[in-house]
Amino acid sequence: MKRHVKKGDEVVVLAGKEKGKRGKIIAVMPKSQRLIVEGVQMIKRHTRKSQQHPQGAIVEREGTIHISNVMKAEHVEQPAEATA
C-alpha cells in the first residue's frame, strides 16, 4: 500500500492529544498502518531486572500513532496560494 510518509521524514501530528507536535519518523509499520515519531506519544514501559537495569526501571519511549494522523512538515510551512 502506498503511504504519504516514510522513515526519516519530518512530520506534524494533525489529531489526538499530541496535535501540533513535530518530529522525525523513526519507524513505519505498514501492516497496522502505524508509525513511531520521535518525541511524540511517549509511554512508560516497565522493564524487569537485567544486567543493564539491576533494580528494574521505568523507561520512557515513543508509542505508535496512526498514519492518517500525520502530515509532512513541508506542507505545513508552505502558505496557501491566494485565489482571486
mmCIF file of the N, C-alpha and C atoms, coordinates in Angstrom:
data_MODEL
# 
_entry.id   MODEL 
# 
loop_
_atom_site.group_PDB 
_atom_site.id 
_atom_site.type_symbol 
_atom_site.label_atom_id 
_atom_site.label_alt_id 
_atom_site.label_comp_id 
_atom_site.label_asym_id 
_atom_site.label_entity_id 
_atom_site.label_seq_id 
_atom_site.pdbx_PDB_ins_code 
_atom_site.Cartn_x 
_atom_site.Cartn_y 
_atom_site.Cartn_z 
_atom_site.occupancy 
_atom_site.B_iso_or_equiv 
_atom_site.pdbx_formal_charge 
_atom_site.auth_seq_id 
_atom_site.auth_comp_id 
_atom_site.auth_asym_id 
_atom_site.auth_atom_id 
_atom_site.pdbx_PDB_model_num 
ATOM 1   N N  . MET A 1 1  ? 0.842  -1.190 0.000  1.00 0.00 ? 1  MET A N  1 
ATOM 2   C CA . MET A 1 1  ? 0.000  0.000  0.000  1.00 0.00 ? 1  MET A CA 1 
ATOM 3   C C  . MET A 1 1  ? 0.884  1.249  0.000  1.00 0.00 ? 1  MET A C  1 
ATOM 4   N N  . LYS A 1 2  ? 0.535  2.226  -0.787 1.00 0.00 ? 2  LYS A N  1 
ATOM 5   C CA . LYS A 1 2  ? 1.319  3.448  -0.887 1.00 0.00 ? 2  LYS A CA 1 
ATOM 6   C C  . LYS A 1 2  ? 1.031  4.362  0.295  1.00 0.00 ? 2  LYS A C  1 
ATOM 7   N N  . ARG A 1 3  ? 2.095  4.958  0.851  1.00 0.00 ? 3  ARG A N  1 
ATOM 8   C CA . ARG A 1 3  ? 1.963  5.846  2.001  1.00 0.00 ? 3  ARG A CA 1 
ATOM 9   C C  . ARG A 1 3  ? 2.540  7.217  1.655  1.00 0.00 ? 3  ARG A C  1 
ATOM 10  N N  . HIS A 1 4  ? 2.022  8.258  2.299  1.00 0.00 ? 4  HIS A N  1 
ATOM 11  C CA . HIS A 1 4  ? 2.460  9.616  2.006  1.00 0.00 ? 4  HIS A CA 1 
ATOM 12  C C  . HIS A 1 4  ? 3.706  10.021 2.799  1.00 0.00 ? 4  HIS A C  1 
ATOM 13  N N  . VAL A 1 5  ? 4.140  9.184  3.729  1.00 0.00 ? 5  VAL A N  1 
ATOM 14  C CA . VAL A 1 5  ? 5.338  9.476  4.522  1.00 0.00 ? 5  VAL A CA 1 
ATOM 15  C C  . VAL A 1 5  ? 6.225  8.245  4.580  1.00 0.00 ? 5  VAL A C  1 
ATOM 16  N N  . LYS A 1 6  ? 7.503  8.452  4.876  1.00 0.00 ? 6  LYS A N  1 
ATOM 17  C CA . LYS A 1 6  ? 8.424  7.333  5.020  1.00 0.00 ? 6  LYS A CA 1 
ATOM 18  C C  . LYS A 1 6  ? 9.404  7.624  6.154  1.00 0.00 ? 6  LYS A C  1 
ATOM 19  N N  . LYS A 1 7  ? 10.180 6.630  6.523  1.00 0.00 ? 7  LYS A N  1 
ATOM 20  C CA . LYS A 1 7  ? 11.144 6.745  7.609  1.00 0.00 ? 7  LYS A CA 1 
ATOM 21  C C  . LYS A 1 7  ? 12.110 7.898  7.335  1.00 0.00 ? 7  LYS A C  1 
ATOM 22  N N  . GLY A 1 8  ? 12.306 8.743  8.346  1.00 0.00 ? 8  GLY A N  1 
ATOM 23  C CA . GLY A 1 8  ? 13.223 9.871  8.208  1.00 0.00 ? 8  GLY A CA 1 
ATOM 24  C C  . GLY A 1 8  ? 12.541 11.186 7.874  1.00 0.00 ? 8  GLY A C  1 
ATOM 25  N N  . ASP A 1 9  ? 11.280 11.151 7.463  1.00 0.00 ? 9  ASP A N  1 
ATOM 26  C CA . ASP A 1 9  ? 10.537 12.375 7.130  1.00 0.00 ? 9  ASP A CA 1 
ATOM 27  C C  . ASP A 1 9  ? 10.211 13.172 8.386  1.00 0.00 ? 9  ASP A C  1 
ATOM 28  N N  . GLU A 1 10 ? 10.195 14.489 8.254  1.00 0.00 ? 10 GLU A N  1 
ATOM 29  C CA . GLU A 1 10 ? 9.751  15.388 9.326  1.00 0.00 ? 10 GLU A CA 1 
ATOM 30  C C  . GLU A 1 10 ? 8.244  15.546 9.178  1.00 0.00 ? 10 GLU A C  1 
ATOM 31  N N  . VAL A 1 11 ? 7.492  15.255 10.259 1.00 0.00 ? 11 VAL A N  1 
ATOM 32  C CA . VAL A 1 11 ? 6.029  15.308 10.188 1.00 0.00 ? 11 VAL A CA 1 
ATOM 33  C C  . VAL A 1 11 ? 5.427  16.144 11.304 1.00 0.00 ? 11 VAL A C  1 
ATOM 34  N N  . VAL A 1 12 ? 4.166  16.538 11.110 1.00 0.00 ? 12 VAL A N  1 
ATOM 35  C CA . VAL A 1 12 ? 3.378  17.255 12.115 1.00 0.00 ? 12 VAL A CA 1 
ATOM 36  C C  . VAL A 1 12 ? 2.163  16.392 12.431 1.00 0.00 ? 12 VAL A C  1 
ATOM 37  N N  . VAL A 1 13 ? 1.840  16.261 13.727 1.00 0.00 ? 13 VAL A N  1 
ATOM 38  C CA . VAL A 1 13 ? 0.684  15.476 14.141 1.00 0.00 ? 13 VAL A CA 1 
ATOM 39  C C  . VAL A 1 13 ? -0.574 16.331 13.967 1.00 0.00 ? 13 VAL A C  1 
ATOM 40  N N  . LEU A 1 14 ? -1.599 15.773 13.311 1.00 0.00 ? 14 LEU A N  1 
ATOM 41  C CA . LEU A 1 14 ? -2.821 16.507 12.993 1.00 0.00 ? 14 LEU A CA 1 
ATOM 42  C C  . LEU A 1 14 ? -3.951 16.273 13.986 1.00 0.00 ? 14 LEU A C  1 
ATOM 43  N N  . ALA A 1 15 ? -3.952 15.141 14.673 1.00 0.00 ? 15 ALA A N  1 
ATOM 44  C CA . ALA A 1 15 ? -5.088 14.804 15.538 1.00 0.00 ? 15 ALA A CA 1 
ATOM 45  C C  . ALA A 1 15 ? -4.615 14.097 16.798 1.00 0.00 ? 15 ALA A C  1 
ATOM 46  N N  . GLY A 1 16 ? -5.462 14.159 17.828 1.00 0.00 ? 16 GLY A N  1 
ATOM 47  C CA . GLY A 1 16 ? -5.170 13.469 19.083 1.00 0.00 ? 16 GLY A CA 1 
ATOM 48  C C  . GLY A 1 16 ? -4.554 14.396 20.103 1.00 0.00 ? 16 GLY A C  1 
ATOM 49  N N  . LYS A 1 17 ? -4.152 13.831 21.243 1.00 0.00 ? 17 LYS A N  1 
ATOM 50  C CA . LYS A 1 17 ? -3.619 14.647 22.330 1.00 0.00 ? 17 LYS A CA 1 
ATOM 51  C C  . LYS A 1 17 ? -2.258 15.253 21.999 1.00 0.00 ? 17 LYS A C  1 
ATOM 52  N N  . GLU A 1 18 ? -1.592 14.739 20.994 1.00 0.00 ? 18 GLU A N  1 
ATOM 53  C CA . GLU A 1 18 ? -0.276 15.241 20.591 1.00 0.00 ? 18 GLU A CA 1 
ATOM 54  C C  . GLU A 1 18 ? -0.378 16.219 19.417 1.00 0.00 ? 18 GLU A C  1 
ATOM 55  N N  . LYS A 1 19 ? -1.563 16.710 19.133 1.00 0.00 ? 19 LYS A N  1 
ATOM 56  C CA . LYS A 1 19 ? -1.812 17.578 17.979 1.00 0.00 ? 19 LYS A CA 1 
ATOM 57  C C  . LYS A 1 19 ? -0.867 18.780 17.965 1.00 0.00 ? 19 LYS A C  1 
ATOM 58  N N  . GLY A 1 20 ? -0.256 19.039 16.795 1.00 0.00 ? 20 GLY A N  1 
ATOM 59  C CA . GLY A 1 20 ? 0.626  20.178 16.629 1.00 0.00 ? 20 GLY A CA 1 
ATOM 60  C C  . GLY A 1 20 ? 2.093  19.873 16.850 1.00 0.00 ? 20 GLY A C  1 
ATOM 61  N N  . LYS A 1 21 ? 2.407  18.723 17.430 1.00 0.00 ? 21 LYS A N  1 
ATOM 62  C CA . LYS A 1 21 ? 3.807  18.376 17.678 1.00 0.00 ? 21 LYS A CA 1 
ATOM 63  C C  . LYS A 1 21 ? 4.487  17.952 16.394 1.00 0.00 ? 21 LYS A C  1 
ATOM 64  N N  . ARG A 1 22 ? 5.795  18.207 16.330 1.00 0.00 ? 22 ARG A N  1 
ATOM 65  C CA . ARG A 1 22 ? 6.606  17.835 15.172 1.00 0.00 ? 22 ARG A CA 1 
ATOM 66  C C  . ARG A 1 22 ? 7.644  16.815 15.586 1.00 0.00 ? 22 ARG A C  1 
ATOM 67  N N  . GLY A 1 23 ? 8.059  16.007 14.636 1.00 0.00 ? 23 GLY A N  1 
ATOM 68  C CA . GLY A 1 23 ? 9.110  15.049 14.906 1.00 0.00 ? 23 GLY A CA 1 
ATOM 69  C C  . GLY A 1 23 ? 9.488  14.285 13.653 1.00 0.00 ? 23 GLY A C  1 
ATOM 70  N N  . LYS A 1 24 ? 10.582 13.526 13.775 1.00 0.00 ? 24 LYS A N  1 
ATOM 71  C CA . LYS A 1 24 ? 11.079 12.728 12.670 1.00 0.00 ? 24 LYS A CA 1 
ATOM 72  C C  . LYS A 1 24 ? 10.556 11.303 12.826 1.00 0.00 ? 24 LYS A C  1 
ATOM 73  N N  . ILE A 1 25 ? 10.202 10.663 11.729 1.00 0.00 ? 25 ILE A N  1 
ATOM 74  C CA . ILE A 1 25 ? 9.685  9.291  11.773 1.00 0.00 ? 25 ILE A CA 1 
ATOM 75  C C  . ILE A 1 25 ? 10.846 8.336  12.025 1.00 0.00 ? 25 ILE A C  1 
ATOM 76  N N  . ILE A 1 26 ? 10.693 7.520  13.074 1.00 0.00 ? 26 ILE A N  1 
ATOM 77  C CA . ILE A 1 26 ? 11.712 6.534  13.443 1.00 0.00 ? 26 ILE A CA 1 
ATOM 78  C C  . ILE A 1 26 ? 11.436 5.199  12.752 1.00 0.00 ? 26 ILE A C  1 
ATOM 79  N N  . ALA A 1 27 ? 10.154 4.793  12.727 1.00 0.00 ? 27 ALA A N  1 
ATOM 80  C CA . ALA A 1 27 ? 9.789  3.503  12.137 1.00 0.00 ? 27 ALA A CA 1 
ATOM 81  C C  . ALA A 1 27 ? 8.385  3.572  11.548 1.00 0.00 ? 27 ALA A C  1 
ATOM 82  N N  . VAL A 1 28 ? 8.166  2.751  10.505 1.00 0.00 ? 28 VAL A N  1 
ATOM 83  C CA . VAL A 1 28 ? 6.855  2.646  9.867  1.00 0.00 ? 28 VAL A CA 1 
ATOM 84  C C  . VAL A 1 28 ? 6.425  1.183  9.913  1.00 0.00 ? 28 VAL A C  1 
ATOM 85  N N  . MET A 1 29 ? 5.169  0.945  10.324 1.00 0.00 ? 29 MET A N  1 
ATOM 86  C CA . MET A 1 29 ? 4.611  -0.410 10.370 1.00 0.00 ? 29 MET A CA 1 
ATOM 87  C C  . MET A 1 29 ? 3.478  -0.492 9.353  1.00 0.00 ? 29 MET A C  1 
ATOM 88  N N  . PRO A 1 30 ? 3.776  -0.932 8.119  1.00 0.00 ? 30 PRO A N  1 
ATOM 89  C CA . PRO A 1 30 ? 2.789  -0.876 7.047  1.00 0.00 ? 30 PRO A CA 1 
ATOM 90  C C  . PRO A 1 30 ? 1.554  -1.751 7.262  1.00 0.00 ? 30 PRO A C  1 
ATOM 91  N N  . LYS A 1 31 ? 1.705  -2.909 7.877  1.00 0.00 ? 31 LYS A N  1 
ATOM 92  C CA . LYS A 1 31 ? 0.553  -3.803 8.066  1.00 0.00 ? 31 LYS A CA 1 
ATOM 93  C C  . LYS A 1 31 ? -0.494 -3.194 8.979  1.00 0.00 ? 31 LYS A C  1 
ATOM 94  N N  . SER A 1 32 ? -0.058 -2.567 10.064 1.00 0.00 ? 32 SER A N  1 
ATOM 95  C CA . SER A 1 32 ? -1.004 -1.962 11.005 1.00 0.00 ? 32 SER A CA 1 
ATOM 96  C C  . SER A 1 32 ? -1.262 -0.489 10.697 1.00 0.00 ? 32 SER A C  1 
ATOM 97  N N  . GLN A 1 33 ? -0.610 0.052  9.668  1.00 0.00 ? 33 GLN A N  1 
ATOM 98  C CA . GLN A 1 33 ? -0.727 1.453  9.246  1.00 0.00 ? 33 GLN A CA 1 
ATOM 99  C C  . GLN A 1 33 ? -0.405 2.413  10.394 1.00 0.00 ? 33 GLN A C  1 
ATOM 100 N N  . ARG A 1 34 ? 0.658  2.122  11.126 1.00 0.00 ? 34 ARG A N  1 
ATOM 101 C CA . ARG A 1 34 ? 1.049  2.954  12.246 1.00 0.00 ? 34 ARG A CA 1 
ATOM 102 C C  . ARG A 1 34 ? 2.521  3.331  12.093 1.00 0.00 ? 34 ARG A C  1 
ATOM 103 N N  . LEU A 1 35 ? 2.923  4.381  12.802 1.00 0.00 ? 35 LEU A N  1 
ATOM 104 C CA . LEU A 1 35 ? 4.326  4.770  12.776 1.00 0.00 ? 35 LEU A CA 1 
ATOM 105 C C  . LEU A 1 35 ? 4.755  5.320  14.122 1.00 0.00 ? 35 LEU A C  1 
ATOM 106 N N  . ILE A 1 36 ? 6.069  5.359  14.315 1.00 0.00 ? 36 ILE A N  1 
ATOM 107 C CA . ILE A 1 36 ? 6.648  5.893  15.540 1.00 0.00 ? 36 ILE A CA 1 
ATOM 108 C C  . ILE A 1 36 ? 7.341  7.198  15.182 1.00 0.00 ? 36 ILE A C  1 
ATOM 109 N N  . VAL A 1 37 ? 6.949  8.274  15.874 1.00 0.00 ? 37 VAL A N  1 
ATOM 110 C CA . VAL A 1 37 ? 7.510  9.602  15.632 1.00 0.00 ? 37 VAL A CA 1 
ATOM 111 C C  . VAL A 1 37 ? 8.316  10.008 16.860 1.00 0.00 ? 37 VAL A C  1 
ATOM 112 N N  . GLU A 1 38 ? 9.503  10.543 16.620 1.00 0.00 ? 38 GLU A N  1 
ATOM 113 C CA . GLU A 1 38 ? 10.428 10.941 17.674 1.00 0.00 ? 38 GLU A CA 1 
ATOM 114 C C  . GLU A 1 38 ? 9.803  11.986 18.607 1.00 0.00 ? 38 GLU A C  1 
ATOM 115 N N  . GLY A 1 39 ? 9.740  11.671 19.906 1.00 0.00 ? 39 GLY A N  1 
ATOM 116 C CA . GLY A 1 39 ? 9.253  12.608 20.904 1.00 0.00 ? 39 GLY A CA 1 
ATOM 117 C C  . GLY A 1 39 ? 7.741  12.754 20.984 1.00 0.00 ? 39 GLY A C  1 
ATOM 118 N N  . VAL A 1 40 ? 6.993  11.920 20.258 1.00 0.00 ? 40 VAL A N  1 
ATOM 119 C CA . VAL A 1 40 ? 5.532  12.005 20.242 1.00 0.00 ? 40 VAL A CA 1 
ATOM 120 C C  . VAL A 1 40 ? 4.949  10.719 20.826 1.00 0.00 ? 40 VAL A C  1 
ATOM 121 N N  . GLN A 1 41 ? 3.840  10.848 21.576 1.00 0.00 ? 41 GLN A N  1 
ATOM 122 C CA . GLN A 1 41 ? 3.128  9.710  22.164 1.00 0.00 ? 41 GLN A CA 1 
ATOM 123 C C  . GLN A 1 41 ? 4.046  8.919  23.105 1.00 0.00 ? 41 GLN A C  1 
ATOM 124 N N  . MET A 1 42 ? 4.677  9.615  24.033 1.00 0.00 ? 42 MET A N  1 
ATOM 125 C CA . MET A 1 42 ? 5.597  8.972  24.967 1.00 0.00 ? 42 MET A CA 1 
ATOM 126 C C  . MET A 1 42 ? 4.818  8.086  25.936 1.00 0.00 ? 42 MET A C  1 
ATOM 127 N N  . ILE A 1 43 ? 5.320  6.844  26.109 1.00 0.00 ? 43 ILE A N  1 
ATOM 128 C CA . ILE A 1 43 ? 4.708  5.900  27.044 1.00 0.00 ? 43 ILE A CA 1 
ATOM 129 C C  . ILE A 1 43 ? 5.761  5.447  28.037 1.00 0.00 ? 43 ILE A C  1 
ATOM 130 N N  . LYS A 1 44 ? 5.316  5.012  29.208 1.00 0.00 ? 44 LYS A N  1 
ATOM 131 C CA . LYS A 1 44 ? 6.234  4.499  30.219 1.00 0.00 ? 44 LYS A CA 1 
ATOM 132 C C  . LYS A 1 44 ? 6.201  2.975  30.165 1.00 0.00 ? 44 LYS A C  1 
ATOM 133 N N  . ARG A 1 45 ? 7.355  2.377  29.952 1.00 0.00 ? 45 ARG A N  1 
ATOM 134 C CA . ARG A 1 45 ? 7.480  0.925  29.827 1.00 0.00 ? 45 ARG A CA 1 
ATOM 135 C C  . ARG A 1 45 ? 8.184  0.407  31.070 1.00 0.00 ? 45 ARG A C  1 
ATOM 136 N N  . HIS A 1 46 ? 7.560  -0.499 31.800 1.00 0.00 ? 46 HIS A N  1 
ATOM 137 C CA . HIS A 1 46 ? 8.170  -1.082 32.990 1.00 0.00 ? 46 HIS A CA 1 
ATOM 138 C C  . HIS A 1 46 ? 9.013  -2.275 32.573 1.00 0.00 ? 46 HIS A C  1 
ATOM 139 N N  . THR A 1 47 ? 10.312 -2.212 32.854 1.00 0.00 ? 47 THR A N  1 
ATOM 140 C CA . THR A 1 47 ? 11.221 -3.294 32.468 1.00 0.00 ? 47 THR A CA 1 
ATOM 141 C C  . THR A 1 47 ? 11.602 -4.110 33.698 1.00 0.00 ? 47 THR A C  1 
ATOM 142 N N  . ARG A 1 48 ? 11.818 -5.376 33.482 1.00 0.00 ? 48 ARG A N  1 
ATOM 143 C CA . ARG A 1 48 ? 12.198 -6.241 34.597 1.00 0.00 ? 48 ARG A CA 1 
ATOM 144 C C  . ARG A 1 48 ? 13.689 -6.146 34.853 1.00 0.00 ? 48 ARG A C  1 
ATOM 145 N N  . LYS A 1 49 ? 14.146 -6.744 35.936 1.00 0.00 ? 49 LYS A N  1 
ATOM 146 C CA . LYS A 1 49 ? 15.557 -6.686 36.305 1.00 0.00 ? 49 LYS A CA 1 
ATOM 147 C C  . LYS A 1 49 ? 16.411 -7.309 35.208 1.00 0.00 ? 49 LYS A C  1 
ATOM 148 N N  . SER A 1 50 ? 17.556 -6.663 34.943 1.00 0.00 ? 50 SER A N  1 
ATOM 149 C CA . SER A 1 50 ? 18.503 -7.181 33.960 1.00 0.00 ? 50 SER A CA 1 
ATOM 150 C C  . SER A 1 50 ? 19.884 -6.662 34.341 1.00 0.00 ? 50 SER A C  1 
ATOM 151 N N  . GLN A 1 51 ? 20.896 -7.031 33.566 1.00 0.00 ? 51 GLN A N  1 
ATOM 152 C CA . GLN A 1 51 ? 22.239 -6.525 33.847 1.00 0.00 ? 51 GLN A CA 1 
ATOM 153 C C  . GLN A 1 51 ? 22.312 -5.021 33.603 1.00 0.00 ? 51 GLN A C  1 
ATOM 154 N N  . GLN A 1 52 ? 21.582 -4.534 32.620 1.00 0.00 ? 52 GLN A N  1 
ATOM 155 C CA . GLN A 1 52 ? 21.558 -3.097 32.344 1.00 0.00 ? 52 GLN A CA 1 
ATOM 156 C C  . GLN A 1 52 ? 20.843 -2.332 33.448 1.00 0.00 ? 52 GLN A C  1 
ATOM 157 N N  . HIS A 1 53 ? 19.728 -2.884 33.936 1.00 0.00 ? 53 HIS A N  1 
ATOM 158 C CA . HIS A 1 53 ? 18.929 -2.254 34.989 1.00 0.00 ? 53 HIS A CA 1 
ATOM 159 C C  . HIS A 1 53 ? 18.776 -3.242 36.146 1.00 0.00 ? 53 HIS A C  1 
ATOM 160 N N  . PRO A 1 54 ? 19.753 -3.289 37.070 1.00 0.00 ? 54 PRO A N  1 
ATOM 161 C CA . PRO A 1 54 ? 19.707 -4.276 38.158 1.00 0.00 ? 54 PRO A CA 1 
ATOM 162 C C  . PRO A 1 54 ? 18.468 -4.147 39.054 1.00 0.00 ? 54 PRO A C  1 
ATOM 163 N N  . GLN A 1 55 ? 17.900 -2.945 39.176 1.00 0.00 ? 55 GLN A N  1 
ATOM 164 C CA . GLN A 1 55 ? 16.721 -2.739 40.009 1.00 0.00 ? 55 GLN A CA 1 
ATOM 165 C C  . GLN A 1 55 ? 15.423 -2.846 39.209 1.00 0.00 ? 55 GLN A C  1 
ATOM 166 N N  . GLY A 1 56 ? 15.546 -2.995 37.887 1.00 0.00 ? 56 GLY A N  1 
ATOM 167 C CA . GLY A 1 56 ? 14.378 -2.838 37.031 1.00 0.00 ? 56 GLY A CA 1 
ATOM 168 C C  . GLY A 1 56 ? 14.245 -1.339 36.779 1.00 0.00 ? 56 GLY A C  1 
ATOM 169 N N  . ALA A 1 57 ? 13.400 -0.930 35.887 1.00 0.00 ? 57 ALA A N  1 
ATOM 170 C CA . ALA A 1 57 ? 13.298 0.501  35.591 1.00 0.00 ? 57 ALA A CA 1 
ATOM 171 C C  . ALA A 1 57 ? 11.982 0.819  34.903 1.00 0.00 ? 57 ALA A C  1 
ATOM 172 N N  . ILE A 1 58 ? 11.646 2.096  34.919 1.00 0.00 ? 58 ILE A N  1 
ATOM 173 C CA . ILE A 1 58 ? 10.520 2.602  34.144 1.00 0.00 ? 58 ILE A CA 1 
ATOM 174 C C  . ILE A 1 58 ? 11.135 3.438  33.028 1.00 0.00 ? 58 ILE A C  1 
ATOM 175 N N  . VAL A 1 59 ? 11.065 2.930  31.813 1.00 0.00 ? 59 VAL A N  1 
ATOM 176 C CA . VAL A 1 59 ? 11.709 3.560  30.666 1.00 0.00 ? 59 VAL A CA 1 
ATOM 177 C C  . VAL A 1 59 ? 10.653 4.283  29.843 1.00 0.00 ? 59 VAL A C  1 
ATOM 178 N N  . GLU A 1 60 ? 10.925 5.543  29.491 1.00 0.00 ? 60 GLU A N  1 
ATOM 179 C CA . GLU A 1 60 ? 10.012 6.285  28.628 1.00 0.00 ? 60 GLU A CA 1 
ATOM 180 C C  . GLU A 1 60 ? 10.438 6.095  27.186 1.00 0.00 ? 60 GLU A C  1 
ATOM 181 N N  . ARG A 1 61 ? 9.479  5.750  26.328 1.00 0.00 ? 61 ARG A N  1 
ATOM 182 C CA . ARG A 1 61 ? 9.778  5.601  24.906 1.00 0.00 ? 61 ARG A CA 1 
ATOM 183 C C  . ARG A 1 61 ? 8.565  5.994  24.084 1.00 0.00 ? 61 ARG A C  1 
ATOM 184 N N  . GLU A 1 62 ? 8.753  6.090  22.770 1.00 0.00 ? 62 GLU A N  1 
ATOM 185 C CA . GLU A 1 62 ? 7.679  6.530  21.890 1.00 0.00 ? 62 GLU A CA 1 
ATOM 186 C C  . GLU A 1 62 ? 6.693  5.395  21.622 1.00 0.00 ? 62 GLU A C  1 
ATOM 187 N N  . GLY A 1 63 ? 5.407  5.746  21.581 1.00 0.00 ? 63 GLY A N  1 
ATOM 188 C CA . GLY A 1 63 ? 4.371  4.802  21.185 1.00 0.00 ? 63 GLY A CA 1 
ATOM 189 C C  . GLY A 1 63 ? 4.034  5.023  19.723 1.00 0.00 ? 63 GLY A C  1 
ATOM 190 N N  . THR A 1 64 ? 3.084  4.259  19.210 1.00 0.00 ? 64 THR A N  1 
ATOM 191 C CA . THR A 1 64 ? 2.718  4.384  17.800 1.00 0.00 ? 64 THR A CA 1 
ATOM 192 C C  . THR A 1 64 ? 1.513  5.305  17.631 1.00 0.00 ? 64 THR A C  1 
ATOM 193 N N  . ILE A 1 65 ? 1.433  5.921  16.457 1.00 0.00 ? 65 ILE A N  1 
ATOM 194 C CA . ILE A 1 65 ? 0.246  6.694  16.089 1.00 0.00 ? 65 ILE A CA 1 
ATOM 195 C C  . ILE A 1 65 ? -0.164 6.283  14.679 1.00 0.00 ? 65 ILE A C  1 
ATOM 196 N N  . HIS A 1 66 ? -1.438 6.476  14.367 1.00 0.00 ? 66 HIS A N  1 
ATOM 197 C CA . HIS A 1 66 ? -1.939 6.056  13.060 1.00 0.00 ? 66 HIS A CA 1 
ATOM 198 C C  . HIS A 1 66 ? -1.401 6.985  11.976 1.00 0.00 ? 66 HIS A C  1 
ATOM 199 N N  . ILE A 1 67 ? -1.135 6.401  10.833 1.00 0.00 ? 67 ILE A N  1 
ATOM 200 C CA . ILE A 1 67 ? -0.511 7.127  9.718  1.00 0.00 ? 67 ILE A CA 1 
ATOM 201 C C  . ILE A 1 67 ? -1.398 8.272  9.209  1.00 0.00 ? 67 ILE A C  1 
ATOM 202 N N  . SER A 1 68 ? -2.721 8.160  9.386  1.00 0.00 ? 68 SER A N  1 
ATOM 203 C CA . SER A 1 68 ? -3.627 9.201  8.904  1.00 0.00 ? 68 SER A CA 1 
ATOM 204 C C  . SER A 1 68 ? -3.589 10.453 9.778  1.00 0.00 ? 68 SER A C  1 
ATOM 205 N N  . ASN A 1 69 ? -2.980 10.356 10.941 1.00 0.00 ? 69 ASN A N  1 
ATOM 206 C CA . ASN A 1 69 ? -2.935 11.494 11.862 1.00 0.00 ? 69 ASN A CA 1 
ATOM 207 C C  . ASN A 1 69 ? -1.679 12.351 11.714 1.00 0.00 ? 69 ASN A C  1 
ATOM 208 N N  . VAL A 1 70 ? -0.891 12.121 10.667 1.00 0.00 ? 70 VAL A N  1 
ATOM 209 C CA . VAL A 1 70 ? 0.305  12.935 10.448 1.00 0.00 ? 70 VAL A CA 1 
ATOM 210 C C  . VAL A 1 70 ? 0.330  13.498 9.034  1.00 0.00 ? 70 VAL A C  1 
ATOM 211 N N  . MET A 1 71 ? 1.102  14.573 8.875  1.00 0.00 ? 71 MET A N  1 
ATOM 212 C CA . MET A 1 71 ? 1.290  15.194 7.568  1.00 0.00 ? 71 MET A CA 1 
ATOM 213 C C  . MET A 1 71 ? 2.742  15.664 7.500  1.00 0.00 ? 71 MET A C  1 
ATOM 214 N N  . LYS A 1 72 ? 3.318  15.622 6.316  1.00 0.00 ? 72 LYS A N  1 
ATOM 215 C CA . LYS A 1 72 ? 4.684  16.099 6.153  1.00 0.00 ? 72 LYS A CA 1 
ATOM 216 C C  . LYS A 1 72 ? 4.788  17.550 6.586  1.00 0.00 ? 72 LYS A C  1 
ATOM 217 N N  . ALA A 1 73 ? 5.850  17.894 7.296  1.00 0.00 ? 73 ALA A N  1 
ATOM 218 C CA . ALA A 1 73 ? 6.029  19.244 7.823  1.00 0.00 ? 73 ALA A CA 1 
ATOM 219 C C  . ALA A 1 73 ? 6.210  20.266 6.706  1.00 0.00 ? 73 ALA A C  1 
ATOM 220 N N  . GLU A 1 74 ? 6.765  19.855 5.585  1.00 0.00 ? 74 GLU A N  1 
ATOM 221 C CA . GLU A 1 74 ? 6.985  20.798 4.480  1.00 0.00 ? 74 GLU A CA 1 
ATOM 222 C C  . GLU A 1 74 ? 5.669  21.329 3.917  1.00 0.00 ? 74 GLU A C  1 
ATOM 223 N N  . HIS A 1 75 ? 4.571  20.561 4.047  1.00 0.00 ? 75 HIS A N  1 
ATOM 224 C CA . HIS A 1 75 ? 3.267  21.016 3.568  1.00 0.00 ? 75 HIS A CA 1 
ATOM 225 C C  . HIS A 1 75 ? 2.667  22.069 4.495  1.00 0.00 ? 75 HIS A C  1 
ATOM 226 N N  . VAL A 1 76 ? 3.032  22.029 5.760  1.00 0.00 ? 76 VAL A N  1 
ATOM 227 C CA . VAL A 1 76 ? 2.522  22.998 6.729  1.00 0.00 ? 76 VAL A CA 1 
ATOM 228 C C  . VAL A 1 76 ? 3.184  24.354 6.525  1.00 0.00 ? 76 VAL A C  1 
ATOM 229 N N  . GLU A 1 77 ? 4.465  24.364 6.203  1.00 0.00 ? 77 GLU A N  1 
ATOM 230 C CA . GLU A 1 77 ? 5.230  25.596 6.083  1.00 0.00 ? 77 GLU A CA 1 
ATOM 231 C C  . GLU A 1 77 ? 4.882  26.390 4.829  1.00 0.00 ? 77 GLU A C  1 
ATOM 232 N N  . GLN A 1 78 ? 4.401  25.722 3.774  1.00 0.00 ? 78 GLN A N  1 
ATOM 233 C CA . GLN A 1 78 ? 4.079  26.412 2.537  1.00 0.00 ? 78 GLN A CA 1 
ATOM 234 C C  . GLN A 1 78 ? 2.755  27.158 2.693  1.00 0.00 ? 78 GLN A C  1 
ATOM 235 N N  . PRO A 1 79 ? 2.751  28.471 2.499  1.00 0.00 ? 79 PRO A N  1 
ATOM 236 C CA . PRO A 1 79 ? 1.475  29.208 2.589  1.00 0.00 ? 79 PRO A CA 1 
ATOM 237 C C  . PRO A 1 79 ? 0.599  28.884 1.390  1.00 0.00 ? 79 PRO A C  1 
ATOM 238 N N  . ALA A 1 80 ? -0.684 28.842 1.593  1.00 0.00 ? 80 ALA A N  1 
ATOM 239 C CA . ALA A 1 80 ? -1.623 28.553 0.503  1.00 0.00 ? 80 ALA A CA 1 
ATOM 240 C C  . ALA A 1 80 ? -1.627 29.737 -0.469 1.00 0.00 ? 80 ALA A C  1 
ATOM 241 N N  . GLU A 1 81 ? -1.675 29.420 -1.752 1.00 0.00 ? 81 GLU A N  1 
ATOM 242 C CA . GLU A 1 81 ? -1.690 30.482 -2.758 1.00 0.00 ? 81 GLU A CA 1 
ATOM 243 C C  . GLU A 1 81 ? -3.067 31.146 -2.766 1.00 0.00 ? 81 GLU A C  1 
ATOM 244 N N  . ALA A 1 82 ? -3.066 32.452 -2.882 1.00 0.00 ? 82 ALA A N  1 
ATOM 245 C CA . ALA A 1 82 ? -4.325 33.203 -2.900 1.00 0.00 ? 82 ALA A CA 1 
ATOM 246 C C  . ALA A 1 82 ? -5.014 33.006 -4.250 1.00 0.00 ? 82 ALA A C  1 
ATOM 247 N N  . THR A 1 83 ? -6.283 32.727 -4.194 1.00 0.00 ? 83 THR A N  1 
ATOM 248 C CA . THR A 1 83 ? -7.046 32.591 -5.439 1.00 0.00 ? 83 THR A CA 1 
ATOM 249 C C  . THR A 1 83 ? -7.991 33.780 -5.539 1.00 0.00 ? 83 THR A C  1 
ATOM 250 N N  . ALA A 1 84 ? -7.914 34.477 -6.641 1.00 0.00 ? 84 ALA A N  1 
ATOM 251 C CA . ALA A 1 84 ? -8.719 35.698 -6.798 1.00 0.00 ? 84 ALA A CA 1 
ATOM 252 C C  . ALA A 1 84 ? -9.970 35.454 -7.567 1.00 0.00 ? 84 ALA A C  1 
# 
